[in-house]
Amino acid sequence: MNFSFNLRRTISAAVLSGAALCVAAPASAAVIYNTGDADTATVALGINDQGHLNAAPNITTNADATGLAFKFADGTWRDATAPGCLCEGWGVSVNNAVSGYANVDTDGGVTNLSVVGAPAATPSSFTTTVEMTSLPGLTVRHAYSPADNAPGALFKVVVTIRNETNEAVNDVKYVRVMDWDVPPTEFSEYVTIRGTATTTLLERSHNDGFETANPLVDGAPITAATLNADFTDLGPLDHGAYFRFNFGTIEAGAEYMFTIFYGATPSERTALLAIAAESIELFSLGQSSTDRGAADGTPATYIFGFAGVGGTPVVPTPEPGSLALLGLGLMGIGAARRRRS
């Protein structure tokens, strides 16, 4: 077992006993809502200036920061990345020599990244650009907004890696990693990853959500069989999802774009409908270890996925009627919550 996982176990035990060992969340640039309105929204994200999640202020009842939050049937916001430790982050590297990354607890904050200008925020969107401090001109832009086809369930994050240096950069790698802590059984969840075999730009994946976001470091999975492999409902265990991509060469003046998705729905069925609607190529699901959690994903299935990474849609595109049912179902949940309030 690696050091980060042992540390995470210590943090989890402390949280369950009422102690507070995790690093405080940085002051947040934004908490955004999928409808732009906290009263009607079902999904919210807390985003730091550098583009990683798990930030203050906190809207949730089960954590000290907001990461990926879902509004449960009782009207409370519950988070799936911020309980225990603030372990969600991203990193970029080039030429197998230089990297920059951000992850509040796992990496101790921000390394070799500088924010370019002021992030732009609305109640439902957030856009920020950072530059690699030691390689000026290599920028990464994260633009968060509700997803195009399943906005009631998902946020999309359009990521643009741009090379404004004077020469090409090679082996351009990007990591995104998260520790799932799915309510109501935080630190004991079922995790699924699908799409590894068909995602051609995926270089490494596994279930260690406590891994560094530095793309130049090869960590070990918590469960050996998850390395570069699909798996379904693994658990219950305290684990997450790690993905590293290699986008090859980006010439001077050129860029590479892809999309990340974060979201949640009341069940696995509605989660898969949302994944299909957005043609997601690679994804992870986080589900609680309640009696029904692994079976149908209730009371909440949390979603983390990618498109534009060299793959093909993992879940077949749903029929229009199914999409309509997804929208009506989420609308009904929102209406019920408004009536309760």
Buried (B, 14 or more C-beta within 10 A) or exposed (E): EBEBBEBBBBBBEBBEEEEEBBBEBBEBBBBBBBBEEEEBBBBBBBBBBBBBBBBBEBBBBBBBBBBBBBBBEEBBBBBBBBBBBBBBBBBBBBBEEBBBBBBBBBBEBBBBBBBBEEBEBEBBBBBBBBBBBEBEBBBBBBBBBBBEBBBBBBBBBBBBBBBEBEEBBEBBBBBBBBBBBBBEBBBBBBBBBBBBEBBEBBBBBBBBBBBBBBBBBEBBBBBEEBBEBBBEBBBBBBBBBBBBBBBEBBEEEEBBEBBBBBBBBBBBBBBBBBBBBBBBBBBBBBBBBBEEBBEEBBBBBBBBBBBBBBBEBBBEEBEEEBBEBBBEBBEEBBEEBEEEE
